[in-house]
Amino acid sequence: MTDLKSQTFQQDVMQAFFEAYQGFTAKPDQMLAVEGLSRVHQRILFFVARHPGLSVSDLLSCLKVSKQALNTPLRQLLELGLVISEPANDDKRKRLLELTEAGIAFEARLRVEQVNLLERCLEHAGEAAFEGWLAFNRALAAERAKT
């Protein structure tokens, strides 16, 4: 039975969550480090891959970071030729982001590592557990969206 009133259980749950996240990000973190990049770079690549033509303003909203926090990692991805920034047709002040071929390939390599991990965990935990985990993560995201 879940008892989130118990400090020991709270700590067990939080430790499991923190360790799971470390497991989820470990291999991509290694791959990013080889390129001199970090997790924030992966997050940028992920959202630009998921939404080609994403504006910088919309990317800021997805990442929930300040313009200042986004500036350096985005500039690095542009300099490495992984992302391109083009002016929007309707407003030349608005910058739209897309991955280059190299960016598409790199983002896919990072994502495949994490998808492979998720597949192994799904196989181990079963479909019902995976659906519960997905529902739980969506509920966490919904709580974040309220703030």
N, C-alpha and C positions, 0 to 999 in steps of 0.2 A: 504494500500500500504506500502510495506517495504521501509523504508528510513534510511539506515545505516549511512547517513551523519548527522542525528540528534543525538546529544549527549544523549538526553532522551531515544530515541529508542535504541541506543547502550546499554545503561545501563539496560533498560528493558529486552533486549534479553540476555545479559550476566547474569543478575540476575535469569532469568528463567532457563538458562542453569545450573548455579551453584546450584540452588535449586533442579532442576531435578536430578542432580548427587548426591546430598545429600540424596534425596529420594530413589534413586536407591541403594545406599550403606548402608543406615541406618540399616536395619535388619541384613544383613551379618556382618556389623561392630559390632553389639551387640553380635552376635553369636561368632565371632572371639575373642572379648574381654573376653568372659567367659573362653576361652582356653588360654588367655594371648597372643593372636596373633593380627595382624593388617592387613590392606588392602593389603600390599605387600605380605603377606603370601597367601592371597586368589589369587592374581595374579599368584603367582608361582604355586599353586595347579591347577588353571584353565588351564594354558598352559601345564603343565605336563599331566593333564588329557586329554587335547585335542590332545597332541602329545606324547603318551607313547614312551619311549626310547629316548626322547629329550636329546641332549647333554647339558652340562652346558654352553658351548659356544653359542649354539643356543638359550638357555633360556636367556642368557644375551642380545642377539640380539632382541629377542621378547619383553623383558621388557625395553630395551633401558636404562639399568643401568650399572654401573661399577661392576667389579668383587668384589670390596670391599663392595659395597652397597648390593650385593646379598649374601655375605658370611654368615652373622649372621642369617638372616631369613631362608635361606636354611638349615643351620646347625640346627636350632631349629626344623624345620619340620622333618629332619632326626632323631634327638634325640627323638621327639615325636612319631616316628614310622609311620608318615604319608607319607613319601617319602623314597624310597631306591635309592642308587647310586651304580651302578655296572660298572666295567670296560668294555669297548667295546671289542669285539672279535678281531677286526682288529688293535686296538691300545690301549694298557693297560693304557696309560696316559689319555685317553679320558674317561670321566665319563658320563654314561647314566642314566637318571632319570626316575623313574616310581612311581606311587602311590601304596601304600600298600592297602589292603582291607579297613583298617580304613581310609586311605587317600581318597580312592574312595568314601566311604560313607559320609565323612565330606564335600568333595567338592560338592557332589550331593546335600546335605542339603543346602549348601550356594546357589548353582545355582538354586534350586527349588524355593527358596524365591524370587529370582530376576525374574525368568521366570513367576511366579505367578503374580508379579507386572506388568511385560510386557503384560501379557494376559489381565489383568484388564484395562490397558491403551489402548490396542488395541481395546478392546470391547467399550471403551468410545470414542476413537478418530476415529475409523473406519479404514478399510483396506488401503484406499488411503493415509490417513494421516500417517499411519504406514510405508507404502512403501516410502513416501517422507522423513520421519524421518530417515529411514534406509539409503536411498541414501545420505542424508545430512551427516550422521555420517561416511559413507564410504568416502565422499569427504573430511571431516575433517582428517580422517586417511591417505588419500592419500597426503594431504598437509604435514602432519607430516613426512611421508615417504620421502619427498623431502629434508628434512633437515638432 
